[in-house]
């Protein structure tokens, strides 16, 4: 018997900020892991943000008191 590891296909997502479609690769390196920005996961049922919206959200969070 062979032990096969199934690699999940990249998820196709729609940015909850602007509606841009992008992919997320949970089984390998993803663009978001390369970002220095760290924001909490959304609690309102939203999903990931695209690179531009993630950067905008981080800038707004940094500017907030």
ABEGO torsion letter per residue (X at the ends): XBBBBBBBBBBBBBBAAAGBBBBBBAABBBAAAABABBBBBBAAGBBBBBAAAAAAAAAAAAABX
